[in-house]
Amino acid sequence: TRAITNARRQTKEGNADGVADSLKEALDVFKSLLQPVEAGSQGGLK
């Protein structure tokens, strides 16, 4: 994802705060992708 690409670039630049922000964004995207799967396993989408 774009957030992972940004994290790699910021790592090369030595921008630790930027890396942390980009990885948090990537985690949020990943969690949002999991939500429909979790809802579906509970008997249907909500």
Biopython code that builds the backbone (N, CA, C, O; Angstrom):
import numpy as np
from Bio.PDB.StructureBuilder import StructureBuilder

atoms = [
    (1, "THR", "N", (0.831, -1.190, 0.000)),
    (1, "THR", "CA", (0.000, 0.000, 0.000)),
    (1, "THR", "C", (0.876, 1.254, 0.000)),
    (1, "THR", "O", (2.091, 1.189, 0.183)),
    (2, "ARG", "N", (0.241, 2.357, -0.204)),
    (2, "ARG", "CA", (0.963, 3.631, -0.215)),
    (2, "ARG", "C", (1.589, 3.904, 1.154)),
    (2, "ARG", "O", (2.688, 4.455, 1.229)),
    (3, "ALA", "N", (0.913, 3.531, 2.221)),
    (3, "ALA", "CA", (1.454, 3.776, 3.564)),
    (3, "ALA", "C", (2.753, 3.005, 3.788)),
    (3, "ALA", "O", (3.686, 3.522, 4.403)),
    (4, "ILE", "N", (2.815, 1.771, 3.291)),
    (4, "ILE", "CA", (4.041, 0.975, 3.426)),
    (4, "ILE", "C", (5.171, 1.604, 2.607)),
    (4, "ILE", "O", (6.312, 1.678, 3.064)),
    (5, "THR", "N", (4.848, 2.048, 1.415)),
    (5, "THR", "CA", (5.843, 2.715, 0.568)),
    (5, "THR", "C", (6.371, 3.961, 1.258)),
    (5, "THR", "O", (7.576, 4.216, 1.251)),
    (6, "ASN", "N", (5.474, 4.737, 1.854)),
    (6, "ASN", "CA", (5.893, 5.946, 2.576)),
    (6, "ASN", "C", (6.787, 5.586, 3.754)),
    (6, "ASN", "O", (7.776, 6.272, 4.013)),
    (7, "ALA", "N", (6.450, 4.522, 4.468)),
    (7, "ALA", "CA", (7.253, 4.108, 5.622)),
    (7, "ALA", "C", (8.667, 3.731, 5.186)),
    (7, "ALA", "O", (9.638, 4.079, 5.858)),
    (8, "ARG", "N", (8.785, 3.032, 4.078)),
    (8, "ARG", "CA", (10.117, 2.660, 3.577)),
    (8, "ARG", "C", (10.929, 3.896, 3.215)),
    (8, "ARG", "O", (12.109, 3.994, 3.549)),
    (9, "ARG", "N", (10.289, 4.837, 2.529)),
    (9, "ARG", "CA", (10.983, 6.066, 2.136)),
    (9, "ARG", "C", (11.425, 6.843, 3.371)),
    (9, "ARG", "O", (12.549, 7.343, 3.435)),
    (10, "GLN", "N", (10.534, 6.937, 4.346)),
    (10, "GLN", "CA", (10.848, 7.698, 5.552)),
    (10, "GLN", "C", (11.939, 7.014, 6.376)),
    (10, "GLN", "O", (12.716, 7.682, 7.058)),
    (11, "THR", "N", (11.995, 5.682, 6.314)),
    (11, "THR", "CA", (13.067, 4.962, 6.999)),
    (11, "THR", "C", (14.415, 5.345, 6.399)),
    (11, "THR", "O", (15.379, 5.596, 7.123)),
    (12, "LYS", "N", (14.473, 5.386, 5.073)),
    (12, "LYS", "CA", (15.721, 5.771, 4.394)),
    (12, "LYS", "C", (16.116, 7.199, 4.737)),
    (12, "LYS", "O", (17.302, 7.520, 4.811)),
    (13, "GLU", "N", (15.120, 8.056, 4.947)),
    (13, "GLU", "CA", (15.382, 9.464, 5.274)),
    (13, "GLU", "C", (15.679, 9.655, 6.758)),
    (13, "GLU", "O", (16.069, 10.749, 7.168)),
    (14, "GLY", "N", (15.503, 8.614, 7.570)),
    (14, "GLY", "CA", (15.744, 8.723, 9.003)),
    (14, "GLY", "C", (14.620, 9.403, 9.757)),
    (14, "GLY", "O", (14.834, 9.926, 10.851)),
    (15, "ASN", "N", (13.427, 9.402, 9.189)),
    (15, "ASN", "CA", (12.272, 10.079, 9.788)),
    (15, "ASN", "C", (11.451, 9.080, 10.614)),
    (15, "ASN", "O", (10.473, 8.519, 10.121)),
    (16, "ALA", "N", (11.852, 8.863, 11.866)),
    (16, "ALA", "CA", (11.201, 7.857, 12.705)),
    (16, "ALA", "C", (9.739, 8.191, 12.989)),
    (16, "ALA", "O", (8.896, 7.294, 13.004)),
    (17, "ASP", "N", (9.429, 9.455, 13.213)),
    (17, "ASP", "CA", (8.039, 9.840, 13.477)),
    (17, "ASP", "C", (7.163, 9.582, 12.255)),
    (17, "ASP", "O", (6.032, 9.111, 12.383)),
    (18, "GLY", "N", (7.680, 9.887, 11.090)),
    (18, "GLY", "CA", (6.941, 9.641, 9.858)),
    (18, "GLY", "C", (6.703, 8.161, 9.624)),
    (18, "GLY", "O", (5.634, 7.759, 9.165)),
    (19, "VAL", "N", (7.716, 7.344, 9.946)),
    (19, "VAL", "CA", (7.576, 5.893, 9.805)),
    (19, "VAL", "C", (6.458, 5.396, 10.704)),
    (19, "VAL", "O", (5.619, 4.605, 10.274)),
    (20, "ALA", "N", (6.441, 5.852, 11.944)),
    (20, "ALA", "CA", (5.412, 5.417, 12.889)),
    (20, "ALA", "C", (4.022, 5.805, 12.396)),
    (20, "ALA", "O", (3.093, 5.001, 12.469)),
    (21, "ASP", "N", (3.873, 7.019, 11.900)),
    (21, "ASP", "CA", (2.572, 7.468, 11.388)),
    (21, "ASP", "C", (2.131, 6.643, 10.182)),
    (21, "ASP", "O", (0.964, 6.266, 10.077)),
    (22, "SER", "N", (3.058, 6.363, 9.278)),
    (22, "SER", "CA", (2.719, 5.591, 8.084)),
    (22, "SER", "C", (2.320, 4.166, 8.447)),
    (22, "SER", "O", (1.386, 3.614, 7.865)),
    (23, "LEU", "N", (3.020, 3.571, 9.401)),
    (23, "LEU", "CA", (2.687, 2.201, 9.796)),
    (23, "LEU", "C", (1.354, 2.148, 10.538)),
    (23, "LEU", "O", (0.615, 1.173, 10.405)),
    (24, "LYS", "N", (1.041, 3.178, 11.312)),
    (24, "LYS", "CA", (-0.275, 3.243, 11.958)),
    (24, "LYS", "C", (-1.373, 3.327, 10.906)),
    (24, "LYS", "O", (-2.421, 2.695, 11.038)),
    (25, "GLU", "N", (-1.127, 4.114, 9.858)),
    (25, "GLU", "CA", (-2.101, 4.235, 8.772)),
    (25, "GLU", "C", (-2.296, 2.885, 8.075)),
    (25, "GLU", "O", (-3.424, 2.489, 7.781)),
    (26, "ALA", "N", (-1.192, 2.185, 7.815)),
    (26, "ALA", "CA", (-1.283, 0.872, 7.171)),
    (26, "ALA", "C", (-2.061, -0.104, 8.047)),
    (26, "ALA", "O", (-2.849, -0.900, 7.535)),
    (27, "LEU", "N", (-1.853, -0.053, 9.347)),
    (27, "LEU", "CA", (-2.577, -0.923, 10.269)),
    (27, "LEU", "C", (-4.066, -0.605, 10.264)),
    (27, "LEU", "O", (-4.893, -1.517, 10.291)),
    (28, "ASP", "N", (-4.413, 0.665, 10.232)),
    (28, "ASP", "CA", (-5.828, 1.055, 10.163)),
    (28, "ASP", "C", (-6.487, 0.524, 8.892)),
    (28, "ASP", "O", (-7.622, 0.049, 8.927)),
    (29, "VAL", "N", (-5.771, 0.605, 7.773)),
    (29, "VAL", "CA", (-6.306, 0.087, 6.508)),
    (29, "VAL", "C", (-6.507, -1.417, 6.613)),
    (29, "VAL", "O", (-7.545, -1.939, 6.207)),
    (30, "PHE", "N", (-5.523, -2.109, 7.155)),
    (30, "PHE", "CA", (-5.610, -3.559, 7.303)),
    (30, "PHE", "C", (-6.796, -3.946, 8.184)),
    (30, "PHE", "O", (-7.548, -4.863, 7.854)),
    (31, "LYS", "N", (-6.959, -3.244, 9.305)),
    (31, "LYS", "CA", (-8.084, -3.534, 10.202)),
    (31, "LYS", "C", (-9.417, -3.277, 9.517)),
    (31, "LYS", "O", (-10.371, -4.027, 9.724)),
    (32, "SER", "N", (-9.497, -2.232, 8.706)),
    (32, "SER", "CA", (-10.754, -1.928, 8.019)),
    (32, "SER", "C", (-11.086, -3.007, 6.994)),
    (32, "SER", "O", (-12.259, -3.275, 6.732)),
    (33, "LEU", "N", (-10.069, -3.621, 6.419)),
    (33, "LEU", "CA", (-10.311, -4.710, 5.472)),
    (33, "LEU", "C", (-10.817, -5.964, 6.175)),
    (33, "LEU", "O", (-11.533, -6.763, 5.571)),
    (34, "LEU", "N", (-10.458, -6.143, 7.429)),
    (34, "LEU", "CA", (-10.878, -7.327, 8.176)),
    (34, "LEU", "C", (-12.305, -7.223, 8.695)),
    (34, "LEU", "O", (-12.937, -8.251, 8.936)),
    (35, "GLN", "N", (-12.825, -6.033, 8.873)),
    (35, "GLN", "CA", (-14.149, -5.861, 9.474)),
    (35, "GLN", "C", (-15.255, -6.630, 8.763)),
    (35, "GLN", "O", (-16.028, -7.305, 9.442)),
    (36, "PRO", "N", (-15.381, -6.572, 7.435)),
    (36, "PRO", "CA", (-16.462, -7.332, 6.785)),
    (36, "PRO", "C", (-16.336, -8.838, 7.003)),
    (36, "PRO", "O", (-17.346, -9.533, 7.109)),
    (37, "VAL", "N", (-15.110, -9.346, 7.070)),
    (37, "VAL", "CA", (-14.895, -10.771, 7.303)),
    (37, "VAL", "C", (-15.387, -11.142, 8.694)),
    (37, "VAL", "O", (-16.065, -12.155, 8.866)),
    (38, "GLU", "N", (-15.051, -10.331, 9.680)),
    (38, "GLU", "CA", (-15.481, -10.610, 11.048)),
    (38, "GLU", "C", (-16.994, -10.533, 11.164)),
    (38, "GLU", "O", (-17.607, -11.383, 11.811)),
    (39, "ALA", "N", (-17.598, -9.543, 10.557)),
    (39, "ALA", "CA", (-19.054, -9.401, 10.614)),
    (39, "ALA", "C", (-19.719, -10.573, 9.903)),
    (39, "ALA", "O", (-20.747, -11.075, 10.358)),
    (40, "GLY", "N", (-19.135, -11.012, 8.788)),
    (40, "GLY", "CA", (-19.702, -12.128, 8.039)),
    (40, "GLY", "C", (-19.657, -13.421, 8.823)),
    (40, "GLY", "O", (-20.542, -14.263, 8.674)),
    (41, "SER", "N", (-18.647, -13.596, 9.653)),
    (41, "SER", "CA", (-18.539, -14.834, 10.417)),
    (41, "SER", "C", (-19.529, -14.869, 11.578)),
    (41, "SER", "O", (-19.718, -15.911, 12.205)),
    (42, "GLN", "N", (-20.156, -13.738, 11.862)),
    (42, "GLN", "CA", (-21.130, -13.682, 12.953)),
    (42, "GLN", "C", (-22.552, -13.824, 12.430)),
    (42, "GLN", "O", (-23.513, -13.530, 13.141)),
    (43, "GLY", "N", (-22.684, -14.268, 11.201)),
    (43, "GLY", "CA", (-24.020, -14.530, 10.689)),
    (43, "GLY", "C", (-24.535, -13.516, 9.698)),
    (43, "GLY", "O", (-25.705, -13.579, 9.318)),
    (44, "GLY", "N", (-23.716, -12.589, 9.267)),
    (44, "GLY", "CA", (-24.168, -11.646, 8.251)),
    (44, "GLY", "C", (-23.496, -10.303, 8.394)),
    (44, "GLY", "O", (-22.970, -9.957, 9.452)),
    (45, "LEU", "N", (-23.523, -9.565, 7.327)),
    (45, "LEU", "CA", (-22.932, -8.228, 7.364)),
    (45, "LEU", "C", (-23.818, -7.279, 8.139)),
    (45, "LEU", "O", (-25.043, -7.393, 8.116)),
    (46, "LYS", "N", (-23.192, -6.344, 8.824)),
    (46, "LYS", "CA", (-23.950, -5.385, 9.635)),
    (46, "LYS", "C", (-23.892, -4.017, 9.011)),
    (46, "LYS", "O", (-24.471, -3.070, 9.544)),
]
sb = StructureBuilder()
sb.init_structure("model")
sb.init_model(0)
sb.init_chain("A")
sb.init_seg("    ")
for serial, (resi, resn, name, xyz) in enumerate(atoms, 1):
    if name == "N":
        sb.init_residue(resn, " ", resi, " ")
    sb.init_atom(name, np.array(xyz, "f"), 0.0, 1.0, " ", f" {name:<3s}", serial, name[0])
structure = sb.get_structure()
